[in-house]
Amino acid sequence: MKFQLNSKNKRLFFIIGIIILIELSGYGFFASLFRLIGSVSQ
């Protein structure tokens, strides 16, 4: 059985991949949120 990706799934994986890269680089939503929480709690 061959696993096939249709265009909708390819686009979804592409978007998820970009979000993961942005988060890992430190400029994503969660990274900003943790920085904000850290600065407030000091």
HELIX and SHEET records of a PDB file:
HELIX    1   1 SER A    7  SER A   25  1                                  19    
HELIX    2   2 PHE A   29  SER A   41  1                                  13    
END                                                                             
